[in-house]
């Protein structure tokens, strides 16, 4: 749960957005070629790029190998996105849950 006031109100970044906006342009390859190199269908890649599907552990391994940055960054980005979306969805219900401290 991010409490940075500078980030309040900003939409979380889906890993597909970073892939679409930063990584693929830097690679300079057509999306179909990237899908082929990853060993996935074009539709699977497009679903991630369009933020319709999450980056799974298997996809993180594939992306990490292709980009040379390892799977952890992709999994952490997906986890941060998922947590931000869940927190927004739970909203007031989450505030109503007490925190119990051990005695």
N, C-alpha and C positions, 0 to 999 in steps of 0.2 A: 504494500500500500504506500504509494508515493505521497509524501506530504510536502513536497517542494512547492511553495506558492507560485513560483514562476511557471510551473508546469500545469497548474490548475486549469481545468477546462480544455486542455489539449487532448485530442484523440490519441490513443496509444498507437504505436507503429507496429503494424503486422509485418512479420518477416518477409512476406511476399512483396510488400511495398518497397522494402530496401533492395530486395532482389531485382524488382522491376525498374526502380529509379536509379540505383547506384551500381549494382554488381553487373547485371547484364550489359548495360552500355559500356562499362569498363572492359568487359571481356571481348566485345566487338563481334560476337557470334550471333547468327540468327537463332531465334527461340527454338525452332525445330532441331537445330544442331545441338543446342544445349540439352534439350530433352533426350536426344539420342545418346549424348555423352553420359548423361545421368542414368540412362537405362530405364526411363519412364516414358509414358505416352505424352504426346503434346498436350492432350487434354488435362492430364494430371498437373503438368507444369503451368498451364494457363489458369487452372483453378487456384493454384497457390499464388500466382502473380496477381490474380483478380481478387485475392483475399477471400475466396470461397471455401478454401480448405486450409487446415493447419499444416505446419511443418512437423511431420511425425519424426520419431527417432530414426527410422530408416531413411527418410528424406534428409534429415540433418546429417547423417553419415555420408550420404551421396553428395550433398552440397559442400560439406566440409572437405571431402576428398577433392572435388572438382576445383574448389576455390583455394585449397591449401590452408584453410584456417581452422580445420577441425570441426566436429559436430557441436561442441559445447556452445559456441556463440549463437548458433541457430536455435538450439533448444532453449537457451536462456531468453532469447528474444521472444520465442513463442510463449514461454511460461509467463513472462512479464506482460505480454499482450492478453493472455487468458485471464490472469489475475486482475488486470485493470478492467476488463470487460465484465468479469464476475462481480467485482466490487461495485461497478456502476449498476449492474442488474439488481443486486441485492439492496443497494441503497440504504433506506431507512431501516429495513429489517435487520441489517447487519449492526446498525447502531443500537438496536434494542437487545442485542445479546450481551450479557455481562461478561466481564473478564474475572475469572475466579483465581485467586492466588493461593498457593499452598501455605498452610500455617507454619 
